[in-house]
Amino acid sequence: MSPPDASADLSPAEPDRLSDSGTRSPDRATPRISVVVPALNEAANMPELFAEVAKTFRSHDLDAEVVLVDDGSTDGTLEAAREAAEDADFGPVTYRQHRQNRGKTEALLTAARAARGEYLVLYDADLQHSPEEIPRFVDELETGFDVVTGRKVGDYQKPFVSGLYNWLCRVIFGVPAHDLNSMKAFRREVLDDIRLRKDWHRYLVVLAHAQGYRVSEIDIELYPRRRGESKYTGQWRILVGILDLVTVWFQVVCSRKPMLFFGVTGLGLFTLGGVVGAVALYFRFVLDQGYRPLLNLIVLLMVLGVLLFAVGFLAELMATLRHEIEDLRRDLRD
């Protein structure tokens, strides 16, 4: 897997994979499950987080590790996590720290670089889902699914916005899930075939489904946040989400065959220009009336049509190169 190099954003004290003792441990047995925990100003939740996750690991005898990414916190989240892990007598823990807040997607990719498990479980530090859900996700992956997403059951504060977003994703992308922005688990190889940009963690399921990975969904209980404040508030996020949805749609639907978008649109504009031209000729020679605005419109439509058609050809060449690069990357990985 080759997510963007996050080494430039690790604190100087965290250049290598660290165990819970703060020293390198390359000989440690490779766990099967990596619980990925992005954290931004969640110091108050660290004691309960590690205590409850440790209890779940022990009660279910999970072969698992925790990879915690401090995403530019200013409240001492990393130090609180170290203390909490020591107090809970926790097993393998890997710490990473961004010097500044880079968002949940970058935190996920940084964690994926450090994680060693076959299964990755994305678990939020706000404890709005019980750690007891972790083995349920793993069990669902064991049945043969590649991605498992949780469907929140409980009092959710943003039901309309979330419901609209999830409905659009089901209609546009045909994703067989009702909640795409919740706790989720997936096989490590899923991240080999998709590229996540900033704030695209919410589209991980969409992109994985578009690559042919099998998606499942399970109901999970949603609890009120215990401490701290939500990091996902503000009306501007709705606009950003809509723009991201359009971008993902273009990448999933149009990037494979760009001529379908640019070529058809260009041909449609060129044809419309021809129709307007026929109307202009009717005005000129039948009604004996010149109508210059129609002439300007004809030129505009036909020029735009030709340009879009040309862009379609260039986009097809770029898509061909992209396919070749993806095939080369897949061959090198295999």
C-alpha positions as CSV (number, residue, x, y, z in Angstrom):
1,M,0.0,0.0,0.0
2,S,1.4,3.4,-0.9
3,P,-0.6,6.2,0.8
4,P,1.0,9.6,0.8
5,D,4.2,9.8,2.9
6,A,3.3,11.2,6.3
7,S,6.8,11.2,7.7
8,A,7.1,15.0,7.3
9,D,4.2,15.4,9.7
10,L,5.4,13.1,12.4
11,S,6.8,14.7,15.5
12,P,10.6,14.5,15.9
13,A,10.1,12.1,18.8
14,E,8.1,9.7,16.6
15,P,10.2,8.9,13.5
16,D,9.7,5.1,13.7
17,R,7.0,2.6,14.7
18,L,6.8,2.7,18.5
19,S,5.5,0.2,20.9
20,D,3.6,1.1,24.1
21,S,6.9,1.4,25.9
22,G,8.1,4.0,23.4
23,T,10.8,1.9,21.8
24,R,11.1,0.1,18.5
25,S,9.9,-3.5,18.5
26,P,10.5,-5.0,15.1
27,D,10.4,-8.6,16.5
28,R,6.9,-8.3,17.9
29,A,4.5,-10.8,16.5
30,T,2.4,-9.5,13.7
31,P,-1.2,-9.0,14.9
32,R,-4.1,-9.9,12.7
33,I,-6.3,-6.8,13.5
34,S,-5.2,-3.2,13.6
35,V,-7.6,-0.8,15.4
36,V,-7.0,2.6,13.9
37,V,-7.9,5.5,16.1
38,P,-7.7,9.1,14.7
39,A,-7.7,11.6,17.6
40,L,-8.0,15.4,17.7
41,N,-8.1,17.0,21.1
42,E,-9.5,13.8,22.8
43,A,-7.2,13.7,25.8
44,A,-10.2,13.5,28.2
45,N,-11.4,10.3,26.5
46,M,-8.0,8.5,26.5
47,P,-8.3,6.7,29.9
48,E,-11.7,5.2,29.2
49,L,-10.8,4.5,25.5
50,F,-7.8,2.3,26.4
51,A,-9.4,0.7,29.4
52,E,-12.4,-0.4,27.4
53,V,-10.5,-1.5,24.3
54,A,-8.1,-3.5,26.5
55,K,-11.1,-5.2,28.1
56,T,-12.6,-6.1,24.7
57,F,-9.3,-7.4,23.4
58,R,-8.9,-9.7,26.5
59,S,-12.5,-10.9,26.8
60,H,-12.6,-11.9,23.1
61,D,-8.9,-13.0,22.9
62,L,-8.3,-10.7,19.9
63,D,-5.0,-10.8,18.1
64,A,-5.0,-7.0,17.7
65,E,-3.0,-3.8,18.1
66,V,-4.0,-0.2,18.4
67,V,-2.6,2.5,16.1
68,L,-3.4,5.9,17.4
69,V,-2.8,9.1,15.3
70,D,-2.7,12.4,17.1
71,D,-3.9,14.7,14.4
72,G,-2.4,18.0,15.5
73,S,-4.0,18.0,19.0
74,T,-3.4,21.0,21.3
75,D,-4.6,19.4,24.5
76,G,-1.9,16.8,25.1
77,T,-3.8,13.9,23.5
78,L,-0.6,11.9,22.7
79,E,0.8,12.1,26.3
80,A,-2.6,11.2,27.7
81,A,-2.8,8.2,25.4
82,R,0.6,7.0,26.6
83,E,-0.4,7.3,30.2
84,A,-3.7,5.6,29.6
85,A,-2.2,2.7,27.8
86,E,0.3,2.2,30.6
87,D,-2.4,2.4,33.3
88,A,-4.5,-0.1,31.4
89,D,-1.6,-2.5,31.0
90,F,-2.3,-2.4,27.3
91,G,-0.6,-4.6,24.7
92,P,0.9,-3.4,21.4
93,V,0.3,0.3,20.7
94,T,1.7,2.3,17.8
95,Y,1.7,6.1,18.1
96,R,1.9,8.7,15.3
97,Q,1.5,12.5,15.5
98,H,0.8,15.1,12.9
99,R,2.4,18.5,13.6
100,Q,-0.8,20.2,12.5
101,N,-4.4,19.1,11.9
102,R,-4.7,17.4,8.5
103,G,-8.1,15.7,8.8
104,K,-9.4,12.3,9.4
105,T,-8.5,10.9,5.9
106,E,-4.8,11.8,6.4
107,A,-4.9,10.4,9.9
108,L,-6.3,7.1,8.5
109,L,-3.6,6.9,5.8
110,T,-0.8,7.7,8.3
111,A,-2.2,4.9,10.6
112,A,-2.4,2.5,7.7
113,R,1.3,3.0,7.0
114,A,2.1,2.0,10.5
115,A,-0.5,-0.7,11.0
116,R,0.5,-4.3,10.5
117,G,-2.8,-6.2,10.7
118,E,-4.7,-8.0,7.9
119,Y,-7.9,-6.2,9.0
120,L,-8.1,-2.5,9.7
121,V,-10.9,-1.2,12.0
122,L,-11.5,2.5,11.9
123,Y,-12.6,3.5,15.5
124,D,-13.2,7.0,16.6
125,A,-11.8,8.2,19.9
126,D,-15.0,9.9,21.0
127,L,-16.4,6.5,22.3
128,Q,-19.8,7.0,20.6
129,H,-19.5,3.3,19.6
130,S,-18.7,0.5,22.1
131,P,-15.3,-1.3,21.6
132,E,-17.5,-4.5,21.8
133,E,-18.4,-3.7,18.2
134,I,-14.9,-4.5,17.0
135,P,-15.2,-8.3,17.1
136,R,-18.5,-8.1,15.4
137,F,-16.9,-6.2,12.5
138,V,-14.1,-8.8,12.3
139,D,-16.5,-11.7,12.3
140,E,-18.4,-10.1,9.4
141,L,-15.1,-9.8,7.5
142,E,-14.4,-13.4,8.2
143,T,-17.5,-14.4,6.3
144,G,-15.9,-13.2,3.1
145,F,-16.8,-9.5,2.9
146,D,-14.1,-6.9,2.1
147,V,-15.6,-3.8,3.7
148,V,-18.1,-3.7,6.6
149,T,-19.7,-0.4,7.6
150,G,-21.8,0.3,10.7
151,R,-25.4,1.5,10.5
152,K,-25.9,3.8,13.5
153,V,-28.8,2.9,15.7
154,G,-29.7,5.6,18.3
155,D,-30.2,9.3,18.7
156,Y,-28.3,11.0,15.9
157,Q,-28.0,14.8,15.8
158,K,-27.8,15.2,12.0
159,P,-30.3,12.7,10.6
160,F,-31.5,14.8,7.7
161,V,-28.1,15.8,6.3
162,S,-26.7,12.3,6.9
163,G,-29.8,10.6,5.5
164,L,-29.7,12.7,2.3
165,Y,-26.0,12.1,1.8
166,N,-26.4,8.3,2.2
167,W,-29.5,8.2,0.0
168,L,-27.7,10.1,-2.8
169,C,-24.8,7.6,-2.5
170,R,-27.1,4.6,-2.8
171,V,-28.9,6.1,-5.8
172,I,-25.8,7.4,-7.7
173,F,-23.3,4.7,-6.9
174,G,-25.6,1.7,-6.0
175,V,-23.8,1.1,-2.7
176,P,-25.6,-1.6,-0.7
177,A,-25.3,0.3,2.6
178,H,-27.4,2.8,4.5
179,D,-24.7,4.6,6.5
180,L,-21.4,5.3,4.9
181,N,-19.8,7.7,7.5
182,S,-19.7,5.5,10.6
183,M,-17.4,3.0,12.2
184,K,-16.1,0.6,9.6
185,A,-13.6,-2.3,9.0
186,F,-11.9,-3.4,5.8
187,R,-9.2,-5.6,4.5
188,R,-5.8,-4.0,4.1
189,E,-5.7,-4.6,0.3
190,V,-8.7,-2.3,-0.1
191,L,-6.5,0.7,0.3
192,D,-4.1,-0.6,-2.3
193,D,-6.8,-0.1,-5.0
194,I,-8.3,3.2,-4.0
195,R,-6.9,6.7,-3.6
196,L,-8.3,8.8,-0.8
197,R,-8.0,12.6,-1.0
198,K,-8.7,15.0,1.8
199,D,-12.0,14.3,3.6
200,W,-12.6,11.3,1.4
201,H,-12.7,8.9,4.3
202,R,-16.5,9.1,4.1
203,Y,-16.3,7.8,0.5
204,L,-14.1,4.8,1.3
205,V,-17.0,2.5,1.0
206,V,-18.1,4.1,-2.3
207,L,-14.7,3.8,-3.9
208,A,-14.2,0.3,-2.6
209,H,-17.5,-0.8,-4.0
210,A,-16.6,0.8,-7.4
211,Q,-13.5,-1.4,-7.5
212,G,-15.6,-4.6,-7.0
213,Y,-15.0,-5.2,-3.3
214,R,-17.8,-6.8,-1.4
215,V,-19.6,-4.5,1.1
216,S,-21.7,-5.5,4.1
217,E,-23.5,-3.5,6.8
218,I,-24.3,-4.2,10.5
219,D,-26.3,-2.3,13.0
220,I,-24.3,-0.6,15.8
221,E,-25.4,1.3,18.8
222,L,-24.7,5.0,18.9
223,Y,-24.0,6.6,22.2
224,P,-23.8,10.3,23.2
225,R,-20.3,11.7,23.2
226,R,-18.9,11.4,26.8
227,R,-16.4,14.3,26.8
228,G,-15.1,16.9,24.5
229,E,-16.7,18.5,21.4
230,S,-17.7,17.2,18.0
231,K,-15.1,18.0,15.3
232,Y,-17.7,17.8,12.5
233,T,-19.9,20.8,12.9
234,G,-20.7,23.8,10.7
235,Q,-23.0,24.4,7.8
236,W,-20.0,24.8,5.4
237,R,-19.4,21.0,5.7
238,I,-22.7,20.5,3.7
239,L,-21.3,22.4,0.8
240,V,-18.0,20.7,1.0
241,G,-19.7,17.3,1.1
242,I,-21.8,18.1,-2.0
243,L,-18.8,19.2,-4.0
244,D,-16.9,16.1,-2.9
245,L,-19.8,14.0,-3.9
246,V,-19.8,15.5,-7.4
247,T,-16.0,14.9,-7.6
248,V,-16.3,11.3,-6.5
249,W,-19.1,10.8,-9.0
250,F,-16.9,12.1,-11.8
251,Q,-14.0,9.9,-10.8
252,V,-16.1,6.7,-10.4
253,V,-18.5,7.2,-13.3
254,C,-16.7,9.3,-15.9
255,S,-13.0,8.8,-15.4
256,R,-13.0,5.3,-16.8
257,K,-14.7,6.5,-20.1
258,P,-14.3,10.3,-20.2
259,M,-15.5,10.5,-23.8
260,L,-18.9,9.5,-22.5
261,F,-19.1,12.8,-20.6
262,F,-17.0,15.2,-22.7
263,G,-17.8,13.7,-26.1
264,V,-21.6,13.4,-25.6
265,T,-21.8,16.9,-24.1
266,G,-19.7,18.3,-26.9
267,L,-21.7,16.5,-29.6
268,G,-24.9,17.7,-27.9
269,L,-23.8,21.4,-27.9
270,F,-22.6,21.1,-31.5
271,T,-26.0,19.6,-32.6
272,L,-27.8,22.4,-30.7
273,G,-25.7,24.9,-32.5
274,G,-26.8,23.3,-35.8
275,V,-30.5,23.6,-34.8
276,V,-30.1,27.2,-33.8
277,G,-28.3,27.8,-37.2
278,A,-31.4,26.3,-39.0
279,V,-33.6,28.7,-37.0
280,A,-31.3,31.6,-38.0
281,L,-31.5,30.7,-41.7
282,Y,-35.3,30.5,-41.4
283,F,-35.4,34.0,-39.9
284,R,-32.9,35.3,-42.6
285,F,-34.3,33.8,-45.8
286,V,-38.0,33.0,-45.1
287,L,-38.9,35.9,-42.8
288,D,-36.3,38.2,-44.3
289,Q,-35.1,39.3,-40.9
290,G,-31.5,39.2,-39.7
291,Y,-31.0,38.2,-36.1
292,R,-27.4,38.7,-35.0
293,P,-27.7,37.3,-31.4
294,L,-28.6,34.0,-32.9
295,L,-25.4,34.1,-34.9
296,N,-23.4,34.7,-31.8
297,L,-25.1,31.8,-30.1
298,I,-24.4,29.5,-33.0
299,V,-20.7,30.3,-32.9
300,L,-20.6,29.8,-29.1
301,L,-22.4,26.5,-29.1
302,M,-20.3,25.0,-31.9
303,V,-17.0,26.2,-30.6
304,L,-17.8,24.8,-27.1
305,G,-18.9,21.5,-28.7
306,V,-15.7,21.1,-30.6
307,L,-13.6,22.0,-27.6
308,L,-15.4,19.6,-25.3
309,F,-15.0,16.8,-27.9
310,A,-11.3,17.6,-28.1
311,V,-11.0,17.5,-24.4
312,G,-12.7,14.1,-24.5
313,F,-9.9,12.7,-26.7
314,L,-7.2,14.1,-24.4
315,A,-9.0,12.7,-21.4
316,E,-9.2,9.3,-23.1
317,L,-5.4,9.3,-23.5
318,M,-5.0,10.2,-19.9
319,A,-7.3,7.4,-18.8
320,T,-5.3,5.0,-20.9
321,L,-2.1,6.0,-19.2
322,R,-3.9,5.8,-15.8
323,H,-4.9,2.2,-16.5
324,E,-1.4,1.3,-17.5
325,I,0.0,2.8,-14.3
326,E,-2.6,1.0,-12.2
327,D,-1.7,-2.3,-14.0
328,L,2.0,-1.7,-13.4
329,R,1.4,-0.9,-9.7
330,R,-0.7,-4.1,-9.3
331,D,2.0,-6.2,-11.0
332,L,4.7,-4.8,-8.7
333,R,2.6,-5.4,-5.7
334,D,1.8,-9.0,-6.7
